[in-house]
Amino acid sequence: MRAPLLLAGLLWSLATAAMDAPTTPPAETRQPVDLERELRAAWQAGGEIALSAAPDGALRAGRRTTPPADAAEERARRAEHFALARKLNLVTQPRVVPFALPLSEAQIELLERFALTDAGAVWFREVADDTLRLLNKGYLEYDAARWRAHLDSGPRPRLSELISGRLSEAGQFAQDAAVFRIYAYEGAGSMAAAASVRMGNSGFRCQFQISGEAVDPFAILSHEFGHSRYGDPWSAGLPLGEARTVARYENPVRMRNGYPPRLVYYLRIAPGRTAASTKDPLLARLLAWREAPAPNAAELAPVQGLYCECPEAPTLRDCLAGPSVAALQDCELRWVAVRVAEPESDDPLPPTSLPTTP
């Protein structure tokens, strides 16, 4: 009888020690995600979210410094991050902004599956850290009565059960309370901005339009997060920026999921776009491909090709090959093929710790 009692006491002591482990709030400033490094780590979701009371009793949150005990605990942390995002970051109701459409159930399910993968866990951990920052500044509305009940020895709630998903009065008037949003739009594929990821209601294609390579939806989502404030928000829509995003944030996920890496990124050029519409010197030079002097080898070093659409031919043609540029005056540059850098490390990434399928 004594041995079981000793074992129970030991387990209680370990559980109490884990509960009392030091907690730290998220850093004041974000650091760009190094996805390859994060994927090589044993776990991706970060420390368990721990709740505490400020001197006035207000809810505050940080993370414990202890790693998860096993895969089940890691999965629980990933699930809590997605539960927080579902409350605060996912647009599920019509909004005043007309192009921010509510996500469909299929899109939400895809995001949840992504959040439970290793790469998705990294991105949603960063989103959750923003939620902790907002909470600790007093910018989020939460169930104060339930929190007080816990302080009076009531059951311990999860943060996702306490927040309402709305900004507090202080948050509504704060200049630094920019909530990251994930929403839908009419169209196919996905897009991103510094404070948002957007998913087309038509879904993802099975193959990329120009290269014909297979599409990995999880890698595409990681690519878009790479364009956000959690990666490099200045990279979107620029030839070298897109190529770097594929190398840093998309190919590591493709290779982890059994897809070959993309070696070329095809940047679509919006019709009528001119050199005056961009401050990127390479893109400006490419948009002015008709103008003399013609782009030289040094300028085109990272570029594999320029593809034009001409009125008399329905198929794309190489803008710089064949007939003279003068003969292509009615043609419009529609795609720029940019070479993607090789992975920074030759060591293969470890297999995903929590396998899921797109």
LINJOKA-V65802 format. One record per run of one state. SS is the DSSP state (hx for helix, st for strand, lp for the rest). FROM is the first residue (numbers start at 1). TO is the last residue. If there is no record, write none. Layout:
<<SS:FROM:TO> <SS:FROM:TO>>
This chain:
<<lp:1:1> <hx:2:19> <lp:20:22> <st:23:24> <lp:25:34> <hx:35:40> <lp:41:48> <st:49:53> <lp:54:58> <st:59:64> <lp:65:70> <hx:71:88> <lp:89:89> <st:90:90> <lp:91:100> <st:101:101> <lp:102:104> <hx:105:115> <lp:116:117> <hx:118:136> <lp:137:139> <st:140:142> <lp:143:143> <hx:144:151> <lp:152:158> <hx:159:162> <st:163:167> <lp:168:168> <hx:169:172> <lp:173:180> <st:181:185> <lp:186:189> <st:190:193> <lp:194:195> <st:196:200> <lp:201:206> <st:207:207> <lp:208:213> <st:214:214> <lp:215:216> <hx:217:226> <lp:227:238> <hx:239:256> <lp:257:263> <st:264:268> <lp:269:274> <hx:275:277> <lp:278:280> <hx:281:287> <lp:288:302> <st:303:310> <lp:311:312> <st:313:318> <lp:319:324> <hx:325:328> <lp:329:331> <st:332:339> <lp:340:358>>
